[in-house]
């Protein structure tokens, strides 16, 4: 069983930054896509960004130019650098990783942007 361990969430003021990390509990398995979703209060979960094994990235329009996703394949870790944070970025952020057979999810980390 693989578990994803997230870190880096917290409370930040408008315009601030946070770096979210998500590491897989095992290193000896082949991961395909990695990414981040978020769920704002009272709203459905939405894709924030994803990244392929080769490094191609995709972002939600609402975060383009402010967030950067990256991955370290040797460590089976995915990162999300969040800059210029806005109150509407407040959400629980979930990482995920896919293999050919499964999708694994992190437990979620809260990001709160205060004005």
DAHU-V87085 format. One record per backbone hydrogen bond with DSSP energy under -1.0 kcal/mol. NH is the residue of the N-H (numbers start at 1). CO is the residue of the C=O. E is the energy in kcal/mol with one decimal. If there is no record, write none. Layout:
nh = {NH,NH}
co = {CO,CO}
e = {E,E}
This chain:
nh = {5,7,10,12,14,15,16,18,20,21,22,23,24,25,32,34,35,36,37,38,39,43,46,48,49,50,51,52,55,58,60,63,66,67,68,70,72,77,78,79,80,81,82,83,85,89,90,91,92,93,94,96,97,98,99,104,106,109,111,112,114}
co = {23,21,110,112,114,85,13,82,80,7,78,5,76,3,98,51,96,49,94,46,92,40,38,36,36,58,34,56,52,50,48,60,63,63,81,79,77,72,22,70,20,68,18,66,16,86,87,111,39,109,37,35,104,33,102,97,95,93,91,10,12}
e = {-2.8,-2.1,-1.1,-2.7,-1.9,-3.1,-2.4,-2.0,-2.8,-2.7,-1.7,-2.2,-2.2,-2.4,-4.1,-2.2,-2.0,-2.9,-3.1,-2.5,-2.3,-2.0,-3.0,-2.8,-1.6,-2.0,-2.8,-2.4,-1.6,-1.9,-2.5,-1.7,-2.3,-2.2,-2.4,-1.7,-2.8,-1.8,-2.4,-3.0,-2.4,-3.0,-3.2,-1.7,-2.2,-2.1,-1.8,-2.1,-1.8,-3.0,-2.7,-2.1,-2.0,-2.5,-2.8,-3.1,-2.4,-2.1,-2.8,-2.7,-2.7}
